[in-house]
Structures are given as structure tokens and as C-alpha cells.
Amino acid sequence: MSEVTPAAPVVEMKSITKDFPSVRALDDVSIAFRPGEVHGLIGENGAGKSTLVRILCGVKVLTTGELLLRGEPVRISGPADAQRRGISMIHQELNVVDELSVAENIMLGHEPSRGGLIRRAEMGAKAAELLEGIGCAIDPWRLIKHLSIAEQQMVEIAKALSHQADVLIMDEPTAVLTQREVALLMKLIRDLRERGVAVIYISHILPEVLDICDRVTVLRDGAVVHRLDSLAGVTEHDLANMMVGREMSDQFPPRPEAGSEVVFEAQDITVPGRVNGASFAVHKGEIFGFAGLIGAGRTELGEAIAGLRHRTAGTVRIEGEEVVARTPREANLQGIAYLSEDRRGTGLLMGMDVTANTTLPALRDFSRVLLNSAAERAATERHIRNLRTKIGRLSEDVGTLSGGNQQKVALAKWLETKPKVLILDEPTRGIDVGAKAEIYRLIHELTVQGMICLVISSEMNELLGLCHRIAVMRDGNLRGVLDGTTATDREVMRMAAGVEETGVPA
């Protein structure tokens, strides 16, 4: 029986090199993407995945090498040129316009028009059709700024599909999605594959890679280190080892020994329409987690504790002392820090360098009359060493860093304020297995040192592997608390979905 000849590549990237001022991001990378195939790109943060696809979609310019599209050499001049050539990208970080509607964002740049006038009814209908196709029931005329991050991501997906691309790049597309939304996206990807679209799939969620990809290329330090033309018999553990270049042991450190002394209490926290009288207590040496579906109220509870969201009722106590905070600054001065789930939107200041971002909340500690720049640099260097952050120089714009290194800078920013309570909202979203293990190690060390760590996460294995106890929220209510050492993901999900409740009071 003759073998089926693989389809000719729709895209070939040959000997691609990309240099930045202080680092070589890509080193002689050659790769081909075929129609009707889902090609996985994996690697640690900083491996070069995003740089490679940004060259393909016209955001970055290669230093040396050749790019072929349908067998012809091309030089892509920008994102608009890439879209005209049939290449679209769903970016890891949201790329939407807050003040425009959903429909306007989806059709931006190719709005249906006649006689120079935009046909709004047709635009709304097309947007609604695209949203329906990915199982999303968002009003096309709703403003983007009123959507959740997960809903904004679905809009990004619809926008990319609106260009009817031959090549669709997905960079961490499921990082903020619910399980239902992930299932719908996987079905959509399979449909696109059947239609002959070449899908380039970048993800740190290895079960998804094994489930959806036909082939996988592994990058490390800007170079291709593994090419897998078949995933038969390949495990998550195998992929993780290929990514980091060493044997990955258990990524979760042993839980610190927890005591019986209550060191943090939240009582009757109420945010109208978001959180309904949530109460819980944390013991000394305990890592306390929060589970729930998107919209359950976890983030809103964390923001209310940290002074980021107005609460109409409730008290917060640290070691018996009440915290009265109406603003994030007041909360921070009393020992509470909040690591945002949206590092690019609210966690960091893009366009500013690593030092400025690291020291911004603690500037009062670096100035009397004049700012002590040397002390700022010394503090930043200390955090870089402790967190093992990979940067070229302290003056580097945080926007140029990989997702994992951005997250480490965001963490350093709040650790520099020396908080008693650290609320971590989706602390490992969109970062690789190696960086995740480092952040888990850090949370463990901070807890051992006496810091109170509250972890909000949509990754079930993260909560079950890291936390002593897990509070489960649904519809703004804290439904119960499960023992993280014995609970299963099924128990947590059933409680989060309202199927059954087996938790104990917090």
C-alpha cells in the first residue's frame, strides 16, 4: 500500500535568524507548515516561538533567512500585508480597542461599506455569524471594555476568522477560556483543518498540544531542538523534558507545614452583583486557593480585599488587626499586594523599562528629595537573581520580554513592597512549565518565610498541587472549602458547576 504524499507547504521558513540589540532570539530556524494540518510550536518562555510567528505575520522583520509562501519568496511588510496574503494571528495578549463595539473590533480594517459609508447592519450580522460559529453569544454592539477577559479572547478569535485565512496562528488561545469554551475552540480547529487551513498552535498546555496537533516542533534558546512528525506514544512528560532539556521532576514543591493559628480573615465581603458575603480564614503556613468558573467572583473578591474594587460590606484582618483600605495604595501600605491576572493591561506598564516597573509601587523607599537610582537598580538586580528572570539589561522595555519573564517582573514589583498578604490572580497564565515550577517554588518559599499567599487559578492541577485548601466559588458565593491534599479535580469542578457540594465551611 503506497504512502500518502504530504501536501506541499503553504509556508516555509528557511534558516531564519532574528537578532535584537543584546540577544539572538532565533538562530537558523527552518520549519514548514502544511495546509490541513495543526502544527504545534512549544518551548519555554523566551525560546523564540512568538518571535518566529511574529515574523510570519509581519510584526517583526527577520535578520537573515528566507520566507516562502505557496512556494514563492516573499517579504511581508506588516500585519495588514500578512492578512492580505491569507495569514492571520490570534495574539497571546489581547489586541482589542476598548471603546469600540464587539462588531467594530471584529471587522476593523475591512468593514462592509458602500459609497464610502459603513454598512452597520451588515457588519453586525457578519460579527454575529462569526461569534455564533465559535459558540459565543455576545451582543455584537456591546462595548469591548464591558466584556470579561475570556469574552475579549473569543472576540479576538472571531476577528482572526473574519479574514478567512489560509494560515491561522494561535498563540496561547485557551489561556483565559472556560472548559466549555476550550471544547468549542478545539472543535473549531478541527473544522478549520478539514477545510484545509494550516493552523499554527502555540501553547504551554501540553494535554491540548497532544490532543489537537498533528506535528510538533520544539524550540529552545531560539533554535529547533526536536521535530515530532508523529505524536503516537508521546506523553506530556516527554514534551516537558524536550522543552527544558532535562528530566522534569515533580514541579510542585512539598506543601509547607501549616499550623492552626489564623493569620488572615475575610468576613462577609460583599461587592454588589459580584460577591455575596464571602468569608474565609487562612492559617499560618497555609497556601489558600480559589477555584471557580469564569464569572464566579474570584477575581472580584481578590480585588475587593486589595482595595481595587469597592465593597459595601465586610472586614479584613491580618493577624487580628483590621485592614481599612479604600484604594490599592491604602491596602498596600497595610500589607496587601495584588498580582493582576492581566499582566499587560494592569500588571505592568508597557513602554517602561524593567527597573521602573519593579520599583514603581515602592518609590517612596528610593527617594528622600531625589530618586536614588543606584538603589533602584540594586533592588531590581536582586529580584532578577532571586526570580531567575532572563533579561538583556535593566533598561529593557518590559513589552519586549517573554510572557514568563514579564510575569516575574510583575511579581518582583509587588514583592518589593514587602507585603504580608500576596494575592496571586492566575499567576502562571501563559507561561511555560519551567517558569511555572519556578513560580511554585517562589510561592512555597514566601509561605515558609511567613507571607500569606492567596492563589486564584483556573488551572486545576495548579490548585491541587500547590494549595492546602481550596475555596470554591459560584455565582458570587463561596460555596465551600475542599482539602487540597485529598480533593480531586472532579470534586472541585462539580462544586464549581453546582452539581454537588461536599466542602466544609471556610
N, C-alpha and C positions, 0 to 999 in steps of 0.2 A: 504494500500500500504506500503510495507516494505521500511525502510530507507536504503540508500546505505551505506555500511560499509566503513569508511575511509581507505585508503591504509596504510599499515604498514610504520612507519617512516623509511626513508633511513638514517637519522641521529638523534640520541638522545643525548642531553647534560643534564646530571643529577647532580644537586647540585654543579654547577661549582663555584669555588671561585678563584679569582686571586688577589694576594697581590703584591704591589710594596713597596719599602722601606718606603714611607711616606703615603701611601693611599691604601685602599682596593678598587680595580677597579670593581670587580664583587663579589656579595655576595649571594651565594646559588641560582644560576640561573639554572632553569630547562626549557628546551624547546625542541620541536621535529619538524623536517622538513620532509615533505612527498613528494614523487615523484608526478610529475604532478601538482604542487601547487606553487604559488608565495606567499611567506611568508614575510610580511613587518616587518622590525625592525625599530622602531622610538624612539626618545628620544632627549633630549637636548645634546649639546656637553658635553662630559665628563660623559654621562650616562652609558657608557660601551659597546655600540654597536660594535665599531671597535675592542675593546679588545676581545669580545666574538667571533667574526668571525675570528680574527687572531689566536686564539687558535685552531679553527676548521681547518684552512688552514696551521697550523704548524709554524706560525711566532712567536707565544707566547706559553709558556708552562703553563698549569693550575697549581694552587697551590694545590687544592683539588677538588674532583669530579670525574665523570666518563663520558667517551665519547664512544658511541656505534655507529658503522657503520654497517648498514644492520643487526642489532641485536647482533653484536659481539663486545665485548670491544676492543678498540684499543688505542694505544698511538702513535700519529703522531709525527714523529721525525723532520719534516721540510717541507718547501713548496714542494720540489721535491717528498717527500713521499706522501703528500696530493694529488698531481697531479696523482701519480701512482694509488692511491686509488679512483680516479674519482672526486676529489674536486678541483675546480679552482676558482680564485678570481680576479675580476676587482677592483683594489685598487682606493681609493679616490684620492690619489696623484699619479701622473704619475710614472711609473716604466719602462721606456724605456732607451735604450742605444743610445745616440745622434749620435755617429759616425758609427752606423750600419744602414743598409737599412731597409725599412719597412718589406720586406720579411724576412730578418735575425732576426729582432725583433720578428716577429710573430712565427717563427719556432725555436726560440732559445731554445736549450736543447733537441730538438727532430727533428733535421734536417734530411731530407731524405738522405741516403748515400748508397754507395756500395763500398765494398773493402776499407773502411776507408776514402773514398773521398765523399765530399758533392755533391749531385746532384742538382746543382744550378737551372737548368731549371725546374726540378720538384718542387723545393722549391718555385720558383717564381710563378709557375702555381697554387700551393696549396694556397699560400698567396693571389693571385688574386681572386681565387674562394671564399675564406673566406670573403674578402673585398666586393666582389660583393653581397654576401649573406646578408650583412648589408647595402647595398645601398651606398657603398663608392667607389669612382672612383679615388683612389690614385695610382700612379705608384709604383709597388712593389719594384722597385730598387732605389727609391728616398731616400736620407738620412733623418733620423728622425729629425735631427737638422734644416732641412729646412721646416718642417711642422708647421702649427699653433697648438695651444694647443688643439683645438677641433679635428683636424685631428689626433693628437697623441692619444687622447682618443679613437677614432674609431679604431686605431691600437691596443690599449690595449684590446678592446672588441674582436677583431678578434683573438688576441693571446690567450685569455681565451677560446674562442670557438674551437681553434685548438686542444685542449686536449680532446675534446669530453666528457666533464664532465657529471657525473650524478647529481652533486651538483654544482651549479654556484652561487657564491656570488658576488653581485653588490653593491659596496659602493659608493654612490653618482654618479652613472654613467652618469647622464644627466647634471651635473653642468656647463659644458662648451659647450654643444651642442646647435645647432640651433633648431628651432621648427621642421623643416623637419627631422633633424637627430633624434630628440626625437621620432617623429612619427614612423620612421623606427625601432628604438630600441624597442618601445612598440610592434610593430608587431612581431619582432624577439622573444621577451619574450613570447608572446602568442604562437608562433610556438614551442618554447622550452617546454612550459607547455604541449602542445598537444603531444609532443614526450616523456613525462614522466620525464623530468628534474625537479629537485627540485631547484627553484630559490629563493635565499635569497636576499631581496631587501631593502637596506638601503637608505633612502632619507629624506631630510628636505622639499622637495617639496610635500606638502600634497595632492594637486589635483592628482598628479601622483600615490601616495600611494592608494588613493581611487579608481583610475581608473584601476590599474593593479593588486592589491593584492587580494588574496582570504582570507587570515587571517592576523592579525597584532598583534605583541607583543610590548608593550610599556615598555621601561626601564627608570628608574630614579635613579640616585645615585648608579648605579651598581646592582640594583635589579629589578625584574619584578613587575610592578605595575598594568598592565592591560593586559588581553588576550582577543582579539576580534576574535571569530570564525566565525563571520559574520559581514560584513560592511553595511548591509542593514540599511538605515536610519541614518548612521553615517556621520557627517559633518566635514569639515576642522576645524571648531571652536571646535568641540568635541575633535578631535585629539590633537589640540594645548593645550587645557586645561588639557588633560591627561598627556601630555609631561611635562608641567611645574608645575602641581599640584595645580593650582589656576585658577581663571577666568581670561582669557586674554582679556583685554580691547583693544581698538584701538592701534595697535603697532606703528603708526606714530604720533609723536607729532604735534601740530598745527604748520603750517609754520611760521617762524619769519616774522615780518612786513618788507617788502622790500621798500627801498627808490628809488629815481630817480637818485642819484649820481652814475656815472660809476666808479667802483674801480678796474676793471681788463679789459684789452683789448687784444685781439689777432687779428692781421690783416695779411691776405694773407699768412698764414702758409702753406708752401709747402715742402713736402717730396716726392722726385721723385718716382712715381709708387705707392704711398701710400696715400698722402694727397694733394689735389689740391686747393691751395689758400683759405683755410678756415679762416673765420673771424667771431668773435662774441665778445660781451661785456657783462659784469656781473655788476649788480647794487648792491649797499650796502645792506646787509642783505638778499641777494638772494642765494638760493641753485640752482645751474645750472646743469642740467643733459644732458647726451649724450646717445642717442638711436641709434640702427642700427643693421643690421645683422652681423654675423661673417665675418671679412674681409672688413668691411665698412670703416675702417680707424680711428675708435675712439681711440683705444689704441695708434696707431702711432701718432695721434695728441697730446695726453697727453704726450707721451714720447718726442716729439719734443719740447713742451713747457718746459719740465723738464730737457732738456739737455741730455736726454738718446738716442736721435736719431738725426742725422744730418739733418738740414733743409737748403734748398737752397734759401729760401726767407721767409720773414715775420718778424713782430716785435711783441714783448710782452711788455705790460706796466702794472705796478702795481701802482695805484693811480697817474697816469700820468708820472711816471718815467720809462724809458725804461730799460728792463732787457736784458743784453747781456750775454748769457750763452752757452758755447760750450760743457760743461761737467755737469754731475749731481751735482758735488761739487760746481761749479760756480753758478748754478741755486739755490742750497740750501743756499749758502751764501747770495744770493739776495732775499731769502724769499720764494722759491718754493720747495715743497716736493711732492713726487710721491709714493703712495702706490700701489705696483705691484699687478697685477691680479694673479700672480703665487707666493704665499707666500713661498712655499718650495723651488722653483727653484731660485728666485731672491729676494724674500721679506725678507727672514731670512737666517741665517747661521746655518744649522743643525749641531749638534755636539757641538755647543757652548751653554752656559747657558743663562738664561733669562736676567740677568744683562748685560752681554756682548752684546747681541743683542739689548737691549733697548738703551744703551748709545753709541753704535759704531759710528753713524754719528755725534755725538756731543762730541766726546772725547776731542776736544780742550777746552771744558768748564770744564773738570775734571782734567786738568793737567797744571802744570806750568813746573816744571822739572820732577817731579814724578807724577804718576797717583794717584789721590785721590779716593781710593777705597770706603771709607766711604761715600763720596758724591755720587758716582755711585750707591751704594746700596740705599741711601736715595731717590734719584731720581726715581729709579726703583720701590721702595715701594710706592711712591706717585702715579705713573701711575697705579700700580696694584690696589690700592684703588679706584682711580677715574674711572677706566675702569671695576672694579669688576672682575678682572682676577683671575681664580682659578688655583693656583699652589701649589705644596708642599713646595718648598723652592726656593730661588733666584738662587741657583746653579744648578737648574734642567735644563737638556738639553731640548731646545725648541722642539726637534723632538719627545719627549715623550708626549707633550701636545695635547689636543684635537684640532680640527680644529678651533673652535671658540676662544679658548684661544691663539692659535698661531696667529690668526688674531689680537687679542687685543695687543699682544706683537709687531707685525709689525706696528700697529698704534702708539703705545707708542714710538717706535723707531723714527718715524718722528715727532711726537708731541714734543719730547724732543729738537728738533732743533728750536722750536718756529717759524714755518713758517707763512707767511702772506697768502700764497695760498697752499691749500692741494688738490691734485688731487687723488681721490679715484677710482681705477680701479677694478670693481667687488668687492666692499667692504664686501659683505655678502655671497660670493660664498661658498657653502658647510658648512654653519653654521646654527644652529637651530633657531627656531622662537624667543626664549627668548634672545639669543645673538644678533639676528638681531635687536630686539627692543632696546637693549642697544646701539648698534652702531648708530641707527637712532637718539636716544636721544643725543648721543655724537655729531653727525653732527649738530643737531639743536643747541646745546649749543655752539659749536665752532662758528657757524654762528652768533649767538646772541652776542658773545664776539668780533666779528669783523673779524674773519677769512673768507677767500674766499674759499668755498668748491665747487669743480667741481666733479660731480659723473658720472662715466661711468658704465653702468649696462645693463645686458641682461634680468633683471627681470622687466617686465613692471609695475607690481603693485608697485615696489620699486620706480621707477621714478615718477609714477603718484601720489604716496602717499607722496613723500618727496620733490619733486622739484617745484620751482616756474615756471621755464621754462625748456623746453626740446629741445635741438638741435638734429635734426635727420640727420644722415649721411648715404650716399650710394655711393659705388664705389669711396671712397676717397673725395667725395664732401659733403659739408654741405648744405643740400637741403632746410632747413628752420627751424624755431623755433616755437614750439607749447606752448601754455599756459598750464602749468601743472595742474592748478586748474580746467580746463574745458575740457581738451583733454581726449579722450578715447583710450584704447589700440588698438582698430581697426584703429583709425586715425593714430596713431604712426606707426603701422605695415604696413599700406597701403603706407605711405610716405617712410618708410624704404625699402619696396619692389618695389617702383617706380610705384605703381598703381595710386596714386593721390597725389598731393601736395597742402596743404592748409595752410602751415606755413607762418609766416611773416619773414622778414629779421632779422638777429641777431643784 
